[in-house]
Amino acid sequence: MENIKQLKTLEEHILYVEKFARVSFFFASKHLKDRFPEKKLSELITNHTPIRYHGFNLTPQEWESDKTCTALLADAERLSHLPAEEFEEEMWNRYAAFAKERARINYPNAVAVKAPPSWNCGSLKYDPPSEHPALAPERIVFHIANAVGPYSIFDDEEYLARCFLLLLKETRIKYGSSDLYTGTWLNEHPSFLKYFPEEWHKNMSPKTEEKPVPQWHFGWWGQLVTGRGTINPKTEQFARVNGYLKYTCRSSHCSYDAMEEHLIKNFL
């Protein structure tokens, strides 16, 4: 009998936000504070943890102007002397009510509940070339989300192949594009890499650090999230124990022709 998965509940999403907030407090205090003594703890929380966007779902402007967020960052500085475990607990207790309120507000559009409307090719989104003027005009930057939650984008291998083919077709027509590019932790994951030709693998950016410092976005922290939009306890624990993420966000690119040939040959 087919395994039918249920959308995550509001209660599960509240827990998701709590876990992202807690791991943000702990990770910055335990692993980043001593590594970057010249930086403020509030700065490390803002720039290197998922709390702002993927926990509270706030824009940079909201994060800087909201009174509760301003107080949170001030408290982070005032309490920065605490051991990481105590810092996590104290910060969570102070801001649990705000976190739960943000979870209730954002639940209808939460990860694995509803894909953002800007995702224009199934579980993929492409940016117009004008958004990346430093790149060659023929190069398209794409992003990955999950438009089939509570299932994984990898459950049906043909699904993601067709998302990519749609993206290639649309951007060829709209912009005359011929080169595909992204940076993501998935570039170290076999389930994702199988969709790409050898050219993509050869063009992969190198790993330059043994323990790379993550940025705030899902190109790094998405590896903590399951297809149902809950936190994966194994990858969360890895980050807590080791002070870095299991998979590194790496970038690559390849030609549309090579990508299309690979997808049609192997998946369709």
C-alpha positions as protocol buffer text, in pm:
chain_id: "A"
residue {
  index: 1
  type: MET
  ca { x: 0 y: 0 z: 0 }
}
residue {
  index: 2
  type: GLU
  ca { x: 129 y: 345 z: -91 }
}
residue {
  index: 3
  type: ASN
  ca { x: 283 y: 539 z: 196 }
}
residue {
  index: 4
  type: ILE
  ca { x: 78 y: 859 z: 229 }
}
residue {
  index: 5
  type: LYS
  ca { x: 260 y: 1138 z: 409 }
}
residue {
  index: 6
  type: GLN
  ca { x: 82 y: 1417 z: 592 }
}
residue {
  index: 7
  type: LEU
  ca { x: 171 y: 1784 z: 583 }
}
residue {
  index: 8
  type: LYS
  ca { x: 350 y: 1899 z: 892 }
}
residue {
  index: 9
  type: THR
  ca { x: 119 y: 2040 z: 1155 }
}
residue {
  index: 10
  type: LEU
  ca { x: 131 y: 2382 z: 1314 }
}
residue {
  index: 11
  type: GLU
  ca { x: 272 y: 2219 z: 1626 }
}
residue {
  index: 12
  type: GLU
  ca { x: 551 y: 2061 z: 1420 }
}
residue {
  index: 13
  type: HIS
  ca { x: 628 y: 2396 z: 1260 }
}
residue {
  index: 14
  type: ILE
  ca { x: 648 y: 2565 z: 1598 }
}
residue {
  index: 15
  type: LEU
  ca { x: 899 y: 2297 z: 1701 }
}
residue {
  index: 16
  type: TYR
  ca { x: 1088 y: 2352 z: 1374 }
}
residue {
  index: 17
  type: VAL
  ca { x: 1126 y: 2723 z: 1456 }
}
residue {
  index: 18
  type: GLU
  ca { x: 1230 y: 2643 z: 1811 }
}
residue {
  index: 19
  type: LYS
  ca { x: 1499 y: 2403 z: 1697 }
}
residue {
  index: 20
  type: PHE
  ca { x: 1636 y: 2651 z: 1444 }
}
residue {
  index: 21
  type: ALA
  ca { x: 1642 y: 2923 z: 1709 }
}
residue {
  index: 22
  type: ARG
  ca { x: 1809 y: 2699 z: 1965 }
}
residue {
  index: 23
  type: VAL
  ca { x: 2075 y: 2564 z: 1729 }
}
residue {
  index: 24
  type: SER
  ca { x: 2147 y: 2923 z: 1620 }
}
residue {
  index: 25
  type: PHE
  ca { x: 2207 y: 3038 z: 1977 }
}
residue {
  index: 26
  type: PHE
  ca { x: 2416 y: 2733 z: 2062 }
}
residue {
  index: 27
  type: PHE
  ca { x: 2620 y: 2721 z: 1740 }
}
residue {
  index: 28
  type: ALA
  ca { x: 2720 y: 3086 z: 1754 }
}
residue {
  index: 29
  type: SER
  ca { x: 2807 y: 3074 z: 2123 }
}
residue {
  index: 30
  type: LYS
  ca { x: 2983 y: 2737 z: 2130 }
}
residue {
  index: 31
  type: HIS
  ca { x: 3164 y: 2728 z: 1798 }
}
residue {
  index: 32
  type: LEU
  ca { x: 3187 y: 3076 z: 1646 }
}
residue {
  index: 33
  type: LYS
  ca { x: 3248 y: 3311 z: 1939 }
}
residue {
  index: 34
  type: ASP
  ca { x: 3599 y: 3184 z: 2020 }
}
residue {
  index: 35
  type: ARG
  ca { x: 3685 y: 3129 z: 1655 }
}
residue {
  index: 36
  type: PHE
  ca { x: 3608 y: 3493 z: 1571 }
}
residue {
  index: 37
  type: PRO
  ca { x: 3683 y: 3693 z: 1888 }
}
residue {
  index: 38
  type: GLU
  ca { x: 3696 y: 4016 z: 1689 }
}
residue {
  index: 39
  type: LYS
  ca { x: 3327 y: 3985 z: 1598 }
}
residue {
  index: 40
  type: LYS
  ca { x: 3025 y: 4049 z: 1816 }
}
residue {
  index: 41
  type: LEU
  ca { x: 2812 y: 3749 z: 1906 }
}
residue {
  index: 42
  type: SER
  ca { x: 2507 y: 3930 z: 1768 }
}
residue {
  index: 43
  type: GLU
  ca { x: 2687 y: 3967 z: 1435 }
}
residue {
  index: 44
  type: LEU
  ca { x: 2772 y: 3596 z: 1428 }
}
residue {
  index: 45
  type: ILE
  ca { x: 2410 y: 3504 z: 1502 }
}
residue {
  index: 46
  type: THR
  ca { x: 2286 y: 3734 z: 1225 }
}
residue {
  index: 47
  type: ASN
  ca { x: 2529 y: 3637 z: 952 }
}
residue {
  index: 48
  type: HIS
  ca { x: 2608 y: 3272 z: 1019 }
}
residue {
  index: 49
  type: THR
  ca { x: 2298 y: 3107 z: 1166 }
}
residue {
  index: 50
  type: PRO
  ca { x: 1950 y: 3041 z: 1021 }
}
residue {
  index: 51
  type: ILE
  ca { x: 1749 y: 3220 z: 1291 }
}
residue {
  index: 52
  type: ARG
  ca { x: 1662 y: 3542 z: 1108 }
}
residue {
  index: 53
  type: TYR
  ca { x: 1522 y: 3410 z: 784 }
}
residue {
  index: 54
  type: HIS
  ca { x: 1463 y: 3040 z: 825 }
}
residue {
  index: 55
  type: GLY
  ca { x: 1364 y: 3056 z: 1188 }
}
residue {
  index: 56
  type: PHE
  ca { x: 1169 y: 3379 z: 1222 }
}
residue {
  index: 57
  type: ASN
  ca { x: 1120 y: 3444 z: 846 }
}
residue {
  index: 58
  type: LEU
  ca { x: 1221 y: 3810 z: 866 }
}
residue {
  index: 59
  type: THR
  ca { x: 1376 y: 4033 z: 602 }
}
residue {
  index: 60
  type: PRO
  ca { x: 1706 y: 4207 z: 684 }
}
residue {
  index: 61
  type: GLN
  ca { x: 1514 y: 4531 z: 729 }
}
residue {
  index: 62
  type: GLU
  ca { x: 1268 y: 4373 z: 973 }
}
residue {
  index: 63
  type: TRP
  ca { x: 1552 y: 4208 z: 1164 }
}
residue {
  index: 64
  type: GLU
  ca { x: 1724 y: 4544 z: 1208 }
}
residue {
  index: 65
  type: SER
  ca { x: 1415 y: 4750 z: 1292 }
}
residue {
  index: 66
  type: ASP
  ca { x: 1187 y: 4518 z: 1492 }
}
residue {
  index: 67
  type: LYS
  ca { x: 1206 y: 4606 z: 1861 }
}
residue {
  index: 68
  type: THR
  ca { x: 1205 y: 4242 z: 1972 }
}
residue {
  index: 69
  type: CYS
  ca { x: 1491 y: 4155 z: 1737 }
}
residue {
  index: 70
  type: THR
  ca { x: 1688 y: 4458 z: 1850 }
}
residue {
  index: 71
  type: ALA
  ca { x: 1641 y: 4344 z: 2209 }
}
residue {
  index: 72
  type: LEU
  ca { x: 1742 y: 3989 z: 2116 }
}
residue {
  index: 73
  type: LEU
  ca { x: 2071 y: 4105 z: 1968 }
}
residue {
  index: 74
  type: ALA
  ca { x: 2138 y: 4330 z: 2267 }
}
residue {
  index: 75
  type: ASP
  ca { x: 2071 y: 4039 z: 2503 }
}
residue {
  index: 76
  type: ALA
  ca { x: 2306 y: 3821 z: 2299 }
}
residue {
  index: 77
  type: GLU
  ca { x: 2585 y: 4069 z: 2372 }
}
residue {
  index: 78
  type: ARG
  ca { x: 2495 y: 4107 z: 2738 }
}
residue {
  index: 79
  type: LEU
  ca { x: 2476 y: 3731 z: 2794 }
}
residue {
  index: 80
  type: SER
  ca { x: 2769 y: 3633 z: 2573 }
}
residue {
  index: 81
  type: HIS
  ca { x: 2978 y: 3537 z: 2878 }
}
residue {
  index: 82
  type: LEU
  ca { x: 2750 y: 3242 z: 2956 }
}
residue {
  index: 83
  type: PRO
  ca { x: 2848 y: 2885 z: 2860 }
}
residue {
  index: 84
  type: ALA
  ca { x: 2684 y: 2784 z: 2533 }
}
residue {
  index: 85
  type: GLU
  ca { x: 2428 y: 2553 z: 2693 }
}
residue {
  index: 86
  type: GLU
  ca { x: 2317 y: 2823 z: 2938 }
}
residue {
  index: 87
  type: PHE
  ca { x: 2322 y: 3088 z: 2666 }
}
residue {
  index: 88
  type: GLU
  ca { x: 2093 y: 2876 z: 2447 }
}
residue {
  index: 89
  type: GLU
  ca { x: 1848 y: 2812 z: 2729 }
}
residue {
  index: 90
  type: GLU
  ca { x: 1840 y: 3171 z: 2852 }
}
residue {
  index: 91
  type: MET
  ca { x: 1795 y: 3318 z: 2504 }
}
residue {
  index: 92
  type: TRP
  ca { x: 1525 y: 3067 z: 2414 }
}
residue {
  index: 93
  type: ASN
  ca { x: 1331 y: 3132 z: 2734 }
}
residue {
  index: 94
  type: ARG
  ca { x: 1342 y: 3506 z: 2669 }
}
residue {
  index: 95
  type: TYR
  ca { x: 1228 y: 3484 z: 2306 }
}
residue {
  index: 96
  type: ALA
  ca { x: 1016 y: 3168 z: 2295 }
}
residue {
  index: 97
  type: ALA
  ca { x: 690 y: 3363 z: 2282 }
}
residue {
  index: 98
  type: PHE
  ca { x: 812 y: 3572 z: 1987 }
}
residue {
  index: 99
  type: ALA
  ca { x: 940 y: 3262 z: 1806 }
}
residue {
  index: 100
  type: LYS
  ca { x: 608 y: 3082 z: 1848 }
}
residue {
  index: 101
  type: GLU
  ca { x: 419 y: 3389 z: 1726 }
}
residue {
  index: 102
  type: ARG
  ca { x: 638 y: 3403 z: 1415 }
}
residue {
  index: 103
  type: ALA
  ca { x: 581 y: 3030 z: 1361 }
}
residue {
  index: 104
  type: ARG
  ca { x: 201 y: 3073 z: 1370 }
}
residue {
  index: 105
  type: ILE
  ca { x: 214 y: 3367 z: 1129 }
}
residue {
  index: 106
  type: ASN
  ca { x: 439 y: 3189 z: 880 }
}
residue {
  index: 107
  type: TYR
  ca { x: 295 y: 2838 z: 902 }
}
residue {
  index: 108
  type: PRO
  ca { x: 64 y: 2862 z: 595 }
}
residue {
  index: 109
  type: ASN
  ca { x: 368 y: 2939 z: 377 }
}
residue {
  index: 110
  type: ALA
  ca { x: 621 y: 2732 z: 569 }
}
residue {
  index: 111
  type: VAL
  ca { x: 886 y: 2504 z: 420 }
}
residue {
  index: 112
  type: ALA
  ca { x: 721 y: 2184 z: 288 }
}
residue {
  index: 113
  type: VAL
  ca { x: 374 y: 2334 z: 342 }
}
residue {
  index: 114
  type: LYS
  ca { x: 368 y: 2573 z: 48 }
}
residue {
  index: 115
  type: ALA
  ca { x: 641 y: 2666 z: -198 }
}
residue {
  index: 116
  type: PRO
  ca { x: 704 y: 3039 z: -249 }
}
residue {
  index: 117
  type: PRO
  ca { x: 509 y: 3179 z: -548 }
}
residue {
  index: 118
  type: SER
  ca { x: 838 y: 3296 z: -700 }
}
residue {
  index: 119
  type: TRP
  ca { x: 942 y: 2934 z: -759 }
}
residue {
  index: 120
  type: ASN
  ca { x: 866 y: 2923 z: -1130 }
}
residue {
  index: 121
  type: CYS
  ca { x: 975 y: 2573 z: -1237 }
}
residue {
  index: 122
  type: GLY
  ca { x: 829 y: 2332 z: -986 }
}
residue {
  index: 123
  type: SER
  ca { x: 1086 y: 2302 z: -708 }
}
residue {
  index: 124
  type: LEU
  ca { x: 1332 y: 2528 z: -891 }
}
residue {
  index: 125
  type: LYS
  ca { x: 1351 y: 2904 z: -934 }
}
residue {
  index: 126
  type: TYR
  ca { x: 1569 y: 3100 z: -1173 }
}
residue {
  index: 127
  type: ASP
  ca { x: 1683 y: 3461 z: -1141 }
}
residue {
  index: 128
  type: PRO
  ca { x: 1676 y: 3699 z: -1436 }
}
residue {
  index: 129
  type: PRO
  ca { x: 2032 y: 3769 z: -1556 }
}
residue {
  index: 130
  type: SER
  ca { x: 1984 y: 4135 z: -1460 }
}
residue {
  index: 131
  type: GLU
  ca { x: 1991 y: 4031 z: -1092 }
}
residue {
  index: 132
  type: HIS
  ca { x: 2350 y: 3909 z: -1129 }
}
residue {
  index: 133
  type: PRO
  ca { x: 2534 y: 4173 z: -1335 }
}
residue {
  index: 134
  type: ALA
  ca { x: 2875 y: 4039 z: -1229 }
}
residue {
  index: 135
  type: LEU
  ca { x: 2807 y: 3710 z: -1407 }
}
residue {
  index: 136
  type: ALA
  ca { x: 2815 y: 3646 z: -1782 }
}
residue {
  index: 137
  type: PRO
  ca { x: 2472 y: 3737 z: -1929 }
}
residue {
  index: 138
  type: GLU
  ca { x: 2420 y: 3386 z: -2065 }
}
residue {
  index: 139
  type: ARG
  ca { x: 2453 y: 3232 z: -1717 }
}
residue {
  index: 140
  type: ILE
  ca { x: 2137 y: 3157 z: -1517 }
}
residue {
  index: 141
  type: VAL
  ca { x: 2146 y: 3126 z: -1139 }
}
residue {
  index: 142
  type: PHE
  ca { x: 1889 y: 2885 z: -996 }
}
residue {
  index: 143
  type: HIS
  ca { x: 1764 y: 2799 z: -648 }
}
residue {
  index: 144
  type: ILE
  ca { x: 1613 y: 2483 z: -501 }
}
residue {
  index: 145
  type: ALA
  ca { x: 1306 y: 2454 z: -278 }
}
residue {
  index: 146
  type: ASN
  ca { x: 1049 y: 2181 z: -208 }
}
residue {
  index: 147
  type: ALA
  ca { x: 719 y: 2226 z: -390 }
}
residue {
  index: 148
  type: VAL
  ca { x: 608 y: 1868 z: -324 }
}
residue {
  index: 149
  type: GLY
  ca { x: 623 y: 1862 z: 57 }
}
residue {
  index: 150
  type: PRO
  ca { x: 567 y: 1655 z: 265 }
}
residue {
  index: 151
  type: TYR
  ca { x: 745 y: 1438 z: 7 }
}
residue {
  index: 152
  type: SER
  ca { x: 1105 y: 1483 z: -98 }
}
residue {
  index: 153
  type: ILE
  ca { x: 1202 y: 1628 z: -436 }
}
residue {
  index: 154
  type: PHE
  ca { x: 1402 y: 1306 z: -480 }
}
residue {
  index: 155
  type: ASP
  ca { x: 1116 y: 1058 z: -421 }
}
residue {
  index: 156
  type: ASP
  ca { x: 1033 y: 1048 z: -793 }
}
residue {
  index: 157
  type: GLU
  ca { x: 1360 y: 1093 z: -983 }
}
residue {
  index: 158
  type: GLU
  ca { x: 1180 y: 1199 z: -1301 }
}
residue {
  index: 159
  type: TYR
  ca { x: 1020 y: 1495 z: -1122 }
}
residue {
  index: 160
  type: LEU
  ca { x: 1336 y: 1700 z: -1069 }
}
residue {
  index: 161
  type: ALA
  ca { x: 1461 y: 1615 z: -1418 }
}
residue {
  index: 162
  type: ARG
  ca { x: 1146 y: 1768 z: -1565 }
}
residue {
  index: 163
  type: CYS
  ca { x: 1181 y: 2075 z: -1341 }
}
residue {
  index: 164
  type: PHE
  ca { x: 1529 y: 2128 z: -1484 }
}
residue {
  index: 165
  type: LEU
  ca { x: 1415 y: 2079 z: -1843 }
}
residue {
  index: 166
  type: LEU
  ca { x: 1138 y: 2334 z: -1792 }
}
residue {
  index: 167
  type: LEU
  ca { x: 1390 y: 2579 z: -1648 }
}
residue {
  index: 168
  type: LEU
  ca { x: 1626 y: 2529 z: -1943 }
}
residue {
  index: 169
  type: LYS
  ca { x: 1345 y: 2578 z: -2193 }
}
residue {
  index: 170
  type: GLU
  ca { x: 1200 y: 2891 z: -2031 }
}
residue {
  index: 171
  type: THR
  ca { x: 1531 y: 3069 z: -1985 }
}
residue {
  index: 172
  type: ARG
  ca { x: 1650 y: 2983 z: -2335 }
}
residue {
  index: 173
  type: ILE
  ca { x: 1336 y: 3146 z: -2473 }
}
residue {
  index: 174
  type: LYS
  ca { x: 1325 y: 3445 z: -2237 }
}
residue {
  index: 175
  type: TYR
  ca { x: 1694 y: 3532 z: -2211 }
}
residue {
  index: 176
  type: GLY
  ca { x: 1887 y: 3326 z: -2464 }
}
residue {
  index: 177
  type: SER
  ca { x: 2064 y: 3158 z: -2172 }
}
residue {
  index: 178
  type: SER
  ca { x: 2309 y: 2874 z: -2223 }
}
residue {
  index: 179
  type: ASP
  ca { x: 2486 y: 2815 z: -1889 }
}
residue {
  index: 180
  type: LEU
  ca { x: 2346 y: 2693 z: -1556 }
}
residue {
  index: 181
  type: TYR
  ca { x: 2488 y: 2787 z: -1214 }
}
residue {
  index: 182
  type: THR
  ca { x: 2415 y: 2748 z: -844 }
}
residue {
  index: 183
  type: GLY
  ca { x: 2580 y: 2722 z: -504 }
}
residue {
  index: 184
  type: THR
  ca { x: 2431 y: 2478 z: -253 }
}
residue {
  index: 185
  type: TRP
  ca { x: 2509 y: 2209 z: 3 }
}
residue {
  index: 186
  type: LEU
  ca { x: 2332 y: 1969 z: -233 }
}
residue {
  index: 187
  type: ASN
  ca { x: 2641 y: 1985 z: -453 }
}
residue {
  index: 188
  type: GLU
  ca { x: 2789 y: 1733 z: -210 }
}
residue {
  index: 189
  type: HIS
  ca { x: 2482 y: 1508 z: -205 }
}
residue {
  index: 190
  type: PRO
  ca { x: 2463 y: 1208 z: -444 }
}
residue {
  index: 191
  type: SER
  ca { x: 2083 y: 1232 z: -483 }
}
residue {
  index: 192
  type: PHE
  ca { x: 2126 y: 1578 z: -635 }
}
residue {
  index: 193
  type: LEU
  ca { x: 2453 y: 1530 z: -821 }
}
residue {
  index: 194
  type: LYS
  ca { x: 2317 y: 1246 z: -1033 }
}
residue {
  index: 195
  type: TYR
  ca { x: 2111 y: 1499 z: -1230 }
}
residue {
  index: 196
  type: PHE
  ca { x: 2422 y: 1672 z: -1364 }
}
residue {
  index: 197
  type: PRO
  ca { x: 2666 y: 1592 z: -1645 }
}
residue {
  index: 198
  type: GLU
  ca { x: 3037 y: 1538 z: -1599 }
}
residue {
  index: 199
  type: GLU
  ca { x: 3094 y: 1902 z: -1689 }
}
residue {
  index: 200
  type: TRP
  ca { x: 2917 y: 2006 z: -1367 }
}
residue {
  index: 201
  type: HIS
  ca { x: 3134 y: 1777 z: -1157 }
}
residue {
  index: 202
  type: LYS
  ca { x: 3454 y: 1906 z: -1317 }
}
residue {
  index: 203
  type: ASN
  ca { x: 3356 y: 2269 z: -1257 }
}
residue {
  index: 204
  type: MET
  ca { x: 3279 y: 2222 z: -887 }
}
residue {
  index: 205
  type: SER
  ca { x: 3434 y: 2481 z: -657 }
}
residue {
  index: 206
  type: PRO
  ca { x: 3695 y: 2329 z: -424 }
}
residue {
  index: 207
  type: LYS
  ca { x: 3664 y: 2283 z: -51 }
}
residue {
  index: 208
  type: THR
  ca { x: 3900 y: 2541 z: 92 }
}
residue {
  index: 209
  type: GLU
  ca { x: 3848 y: 2490 z: 467 }
}
residue {
  index: 210
  type: GLU
  ca { x: 3839 y: 2184 z: 688 }
}
residue {
  index: 211
  type: LYS
  ca { x: 3562 y: 2339 z: 899 }
}
residue {
  index: 212
  type: PRO
  ca { x: 3397 y: 2599 z: 676 }
}
residue {
  index: 213
  type: VAL
  ca { x: 3187 y: 2868 z: 840 }
}
residue {
  index: 214
  type: PRO
  ca { x: 2826 y: 2856 z: 720 }
}
residue {
  index: 215
  type: GLN
  ca { x: 2636 y: 3160 z: 601 }
}
residue {
  index: 216
  type: TRP
  ca { x: 2278 y: 3228 z: 713 }
}
residue {
  index: 217
  type: HIS
  ca { x: 2094 y: 3090 z: 409 }
}
residue {
  index: 218
  type: PHE
  ca { x: 1952 y: 2752 z: 304 }
}
residue {
  index: 219
  type: GLY
  ca { x: 2243 y: 2699 z: 66 }
}
residue {
  index: 220
  type: TRP
  ca { x: 2407 y: 2592 z: 392 }
}
residue {
  index: 221
  type: TRP
  ca { x: 2139 y: 2526 z: 654 }
}
residue {
  index: 222
  type: GLY
  ca { x: 1889 y: 2352 z: 426 }
}
residue {
  index: 223
  type: GLN
  ca { x: 2063 y: 2024 z: 506 }
}
residue {
  index: 224
  type: LEU
  ca { x: 1901 y: 2032 z: 850 }
}
residue {
  index: 225
  type: VAL
  ca { x: 1550 y: 2016 z: 699 }
}
residue {
  index: 226
  type: THR
  ca { x: 1356 y: 1704 z: 599 }
}
residue {
  index: 227
  type: GLY
  ca { x: 1110 y: 1671 z: 311 }
}
residue {
  index: 228
  type: ARG
  ca { x: 830 y: 1730 z: 562 }
}
residue {
  index: 229
  type: GLY
  ca { x: 983 y: 2057 z: 671 }
}
residue {
  index: 230
  type: THR
  ca { x: 1098 y: 1933 z: 1009 }
}
residue {
  index: 231
  type: ILE
  ca { x: 1448 y: 1934 z: 1155 }
}
residue {
  index: 232
  type: ASN
  ca { x: 1665 y: 1630 z: 1085 }
}
residue {
  index: 233
  type: PRO
  ca { x: 1802 y: 1533 z: 1428 }
}
residue {
  index: 234
  type: LYS
  ca { x: 2116 y: 1371 z: 1284 }
}
residue {
  index: 235
  type: THR
  ca { x: 2236 y: 1676 z: 1090 }
}
residue {
  index: 236
  type: GLU
  ca { x: 2138 y: 1908 z: 1376 }
}
residue {
  index: 237
  type: GLN
  ca { x: 2341 y: 1700 z: 1620 }
}
residue {
  index: 238
  type: PHE
  ca { x: 2635 y: 1692 z: 1379 }
}
residue {
  index: 239
  type: ALA
  ca { x: 2641 y: 2073 z: 1373 }
}
residue {
  index: 240
  type: ARG
  ca { x: 2613 y: 2098 z: 1749 }
}
residue {
  index: 241
  type: VAL
  ca { x: 2893 y: 1850 z: 1818 }
}
residue {
  index: 242
  type: ASN
  ca { x: 3138 y: 1937 z: 1541 }
}
residue {
  index: 243
  type: GLY
  ca { x: 3101 y: 2312 z: 1496 }
}
residue {
  index: 244
  type: TYR
  ca { x: 3048 y: 2296 z: 1122 }
}
residue {
  index: 245
  type: LEU
  ca { x: 2790 y: 2147 z: 886 }
}
residue {
  index: 246
  type: LYS
  ca { x: 2818 y: 1801 z: 736 }
}
residue {
  index: 247
  type: TYR
  ca { x: 2790 y: 1929 z: 379 }
}
residue {
  index: 248
  type: THR
  ca { x: 2967 y: 2236 z: 242 }
}
residue {
  index: 249
  type: CYS
  ca { x: 2793 y: 2486 z: 18 }
}
residue {
  index: 250
  type: ARG
  ca { x: 2978 y: 2461 z: -312 }
}
residue {
  index: 251
  type: SER
  ca { x: 2909 y: 2610 z: -654 }
}
residue {
  index: 252
  type: SER
  ca { x: 2929 y: 2479 z: -1007 }
}
residue {
  index: 253
  type: HIS
  ca { x: 2810 y: 2540 z: -1361 }
}
residue {
  index: 254
  type: CYS
  ca { x: 2760 y: 2360 z: -1692 }
}
residue {
  index: 255
  type: SER
  ca { x: 2624 y: 2419 z: -2039 }
}
residue {
  index: 256
  type: TYR
  ca { x: 2256 y: 2378 z: -2116 }
}
residue {
  index: 257
  type: ASP
  ca { x: 2340 y: 2136 z: -2396 }
}
residue {
  index: 258
  type: ALA
  ca { x: 2533 y: 1902 z: -2166 }
}
residue {
  index: 259
  type: MET
  ca { x: 2264 y: 1923 z: -1897 }
}
residue {
  index: 260
  type: GLU
  ca { x: 1978 y: 1854 z: -2136 }
}
residue {
  index: 261
  type: GLU
  ca { x: 2155 y: 1559 z: -2297 }
}
residue {
  index: 262
  type: HIS
  ca { x: 2233 y: 1408 z: -1955 }
}
residue {
  index: 263
  type: LEU
  ca { x: 1875 y: 1445 z: -1827 }
}
residue {
  index: 264
  type: ILE
  ca { x: 1707 y: 1298 z: -2134 }
}
residue {
  index: 265
  type: LYS
  ca { x: 1950 y: 1007 z: -2150 }
}
residue {
  index: 266
  type: ASN
  ca { x: 1930 y: 911 z: -1783 }
}
residue {
  index: 267
  type: PHE
  ca { x: 1586 y: 1009 z: -1656 }
}
residue {
  index: 268
  type: LEU
  ca { x: 1333 y: 1032 z: -1941 }
}
